[in-house]
Amino acid sequence: MDLKDKIKNLADTYFNEFVAIRRHLHAHPELSYEEVETSKFIAEKLIEFGIEHQTNIGGYGVVGLIKGKKPSSKTIALRGDMDALPIEEKNTTEYVSQNKGVMHACGHDVHTTSLLGAAKILNELKEEFEGTIKLIFQPAEEKLPGGASIMIKEGVLENPRVETIYGQHVLPQLETGKVAFKSGIAMASCDEIYITVKGKGGHGAVPHLAIDPVLIASHMVIALQSVVSRNANPTLPSVLSIGKFIANGATNIIPDEVRLEGTFRTFDEKWRVEAHEKIKLICNNTAASFGGSCDVLIDIGYPFLKNDESTTSTAFELAKQYLGEANVEEMPARMTAEDFSYYSQVVPACFYRLGTGNIAKGITSPIHTPTFDVDENCLKIGAGLMAWIAVNELK
């Protein structure tokens, strides 16, 4: 039996165990920086598998090591994130979230399960490869500054030094059984914008005696659209969206201030810095033109995610070998963001998409929604493909 068949057989053999792990994680989600029980559960599984590991790295991160025949020859890393989102789940499955207001609506339960599954497979096949595989179970992907940045600062890519890193993310728009890759810049940088517009409150019937921050903020939202439409190079993807507008007045009350929140995303670091200055200038000038003022805070988020061309090309071909050419696709860049980007700025990286949708089963809800779920057959591929890529990288 060749190595590919061994991995597939092990993925099939342990499939029910993978499902049980995923359902446990899904039923017990924890928010970013609060993954206490999730971390314990991962550590318990690694002990059960006989894999050496460390805990409490970068918060509640867990790092395991699987050593092949010549551990010092090369080290690669596999990463899975573990945190959940502040969403109240509306599914009615037996594994529905038991933590009110918290849900694995982004598939991190699948990512963690896939990495645990790959770890179990790889540990049984460690005589088949040379080198070391570092397993990075990462907390806090969903919240700035991002668990990846903290783990990197605490040395997760060192001792032994990682030469390449791989990660995957669920994609419900892609049918289970398929995966997708994008070389080069694959995901955007992501910054959070917080604006407080200050005016002078008063009675809605006598607006001339007030400085209306609602009016100022409304003009501001419109004016900010010029950052992308009239300042960005049209060939460079950029997004500026205001998603929150809070004016706590009433039908006849003009409030003293209004709060706006939004996001700015792009693929170019130079333009990113320039755009921040444009945002501040537009906000301050708009407020001043109406007699008001404003405070602008731009919380610098994740950088753009760049998939190494060579690493991704190799993984793309390996995926075709493992799944068949018809099940491996190329995908366009996305304006969504991921803190895996921090790893990609340090070492050659490949971050690919795992199909989890199934139209026939009605599993079509997007990520970050209360009805998100996955076709659990994706777990065989999530674990198996990651193991296949790893052993070939180290063969």
C-alpha positions, 0 to 999 in steps of 0.5 A: 500500500502506498503512502497516499492510500495509507493516509486515506485509509487512516482518515476513513478509519478514524472518521467517526472519532473526528466527527465526535471531536468536532461535535464536542468542540462545536457544542462547547465554543469559547470566545477569543482569549477565553479558550480555557476548556478548548485548550485543555481538550486539545492537550488531552487529545495529544496526550491520548495520541502520544504526541509531545506538546506545550500549553499556554503559548500566546495565551491558550495556544497549544504546540505539539511536535511530531518527530520523523526519522531525522528530526533536525533535517527540516521543520514544517508547521500546520496551523489550526485556530480554535476560537468562536464568535459572539453569535447565538446559534439557531441550528437545532442539531444534537451538537448545537452550542451549549454556551449561550451567545457563543458559536463556532460560526467560522468553522474553527471547530473544523480547523482544530479537528482537522489538525488533530486528525492530521496529527493522529495520522502523521504520528502513526506514519512518522517512520515514513518521513524525515524532519519534524512537524510542528502542530500550532493550535492557535487561539484568538484569530477573531479578535485583534491583535490576533493570536498568531501575532502573539504566538510568533512573538513568543517564539512559535516559529522557532526552536525548531525553526519552521521553514514552511507553514500550512493552514486551511479555512472552511468555505461553505460555497465550495462543495465538500470534496473540493479544495481551492488555492490562490497563489500570491496575495490571497486575503486583505489587510484589515483595520478597524475604524472608530469615529466619535463625532462631537456636536452640541445637542438640543431640541429637534424643533430648534436645530439652529441652536444645536450643532447636529452630530447626526447630520455631520456623521451622515455627511461623513459616511458619504464623504468617506466613500471617496477614499476608495472611489477617488483616491485609490488606484482603480486597479488596486482592490480596496474596501471601506465600509461603515457598519455601525452608526449610533446616535442616541437621540430621540424623535425630538432630541439631537444628541451631543455625539454620534459614534461610527465604526467600520473597516478598511481593507486593501492589498498594498501596505503603502496605500494602506498608510495613505488611506488612513491619513485620508480617512482622518483628514476627511473626518476632521474637515467634515466635522469642522465644516459644520462647526463640530469636531471628531476623534478618529481611532484606526486600530491597525489590524492584520496585514495582507495574507500572501501565499508563497508561490512555490509552496502553494504551487506544490500544495496545489499539485499534491492536492490534485494527486490526493483528491483528483484534478476535478476536485482542486480549484483556483480561487480569486483573492478575497477582501476578508482577512485572517491572522494567518497573514502574520505567519505568511509575512515571516515564513513561506506559507500556504493557506487554502480553502476546504469545501464544506457545503452540501446543497443536497443536505441543505448545508449552504449557510455562509460563515458568521451566520447563526445557521452555519454548519458543515458537511462533516465528510469534509473532516476526512479531507481536512485531516487527510490532505493536511497529512498528505501535504506534510509528509510530501513536504518532508519526504 
